[in-house]
C-alpha cells in the first residue's frame, strides 16, 4: 500500500481522509522576521500556540490532512512545523520542496548549473530530490510533492529553469507537482505545456489557483489534459467571491469534472505580508479566508447548488488520495 510522507512520518494513503490540498501554516520571510519581527510583531511561542489552536479546530471539523506548499520563497522552516504537528495529533501535515518565484532565480542558483560559471548538473534537481528521498535539512521530514510558479510574466528565464528542474525531479522520483498559476492570464496552460514537453505525467499535477477563474472553457481545457484543478482559494473574495467559486465548481461537477478538482483556502495561521497586522488585514480584506470556511459555509452552498455528497467526497478525499498514490 502506498504511503505519504508527513511531518510526523509516513501515513498510509488510505488514511489521509478529508484533505485540504493547499494551505500554509506560516508564510514568513526569514530575513524579514529575523531583522524586524522578533521583539516587534513575532513571538515564537505565541504563534506556535495560535497555529496549534487553529489546526486543532479544523481537525475537529473532520479534516484529517492539510497539504502545505510552503517552499523556498515562502519561508519553509520545518522545525517550527514539527513543533506544531506534535501538538495536533488528529491532523497530518504534508510538506513540499521547490521554489516560489514569480520571475528570478534565487541568487544561490544563478551561477551554478549547466554551462554556467560553475558548470555542473542542475543543482536544483539534486536539492529537490534530496528533500523528497532523504529529508529536508537534518529534520528527517521528507517532502511529499514539488512546488513551482508560472505567474503573470509567464516563463521568464528564471521561472522556466525552476519549472524544468521541478519536472526533472518529478521524473526521477514520481513525486506529484503543484504549480501556482495566474488564472487571469491563464498561465496554467503555459505551465502544463512545459510539463508535457518535459515528460511529466499531467495526472500528477495540480494547477494551483485555477479556482480564481470562472471561465469554464479555460478550466475544462486544463482538466482535459488530465491535470487537477486547484479550487483552492475559498474565502479569498477579492480574487473571486465565494458565491462565484461555488457556482463554477457546481457547473464543473454537472459537466463531469468532479474527479478533476480539489478544494482548499490557501490561507495560513500567520503571514508576514502585513507585518504584525495579519489578523486585522485578513478580517478586513477577506473575513472568510480561514481554514473552516469550506466546512462551515462552502459545502452547504455546494449541496444547495446540486453537488452531491459523492462528488464532495471525490474532491475532498478520493482526488487527494489519487494524487499521492
GIBELSUL-V297092 format. One record per helix or strand. SS is the DSSP state (hx for helix, st for strand). FROM is the first residue (numbers start at 1). TO is the last residue. Records with the same first field share a line. If there is no record, write none. Layout:
SS->FROM-TO / FROM-TO
This chain:
st->3-4 / 11-12 / 18-20 / 26-27 / 38-38 / 42-42 / 63-68 / 72-72 / 92-99 / 112-113 / 118-119 / 145-150 / 176-181 / 205-208 / 228-231 / 261-263 / 270-271
hx->13-15 / 30-37 / 44-60 / 78-86 / 107-110 / 123-133 / 157-173 / 187-198 / 202-204 / 210-212 / 216-223 / 242-254 / 258-260 / 272-274 / 278-285 / 293-304 / 309-324
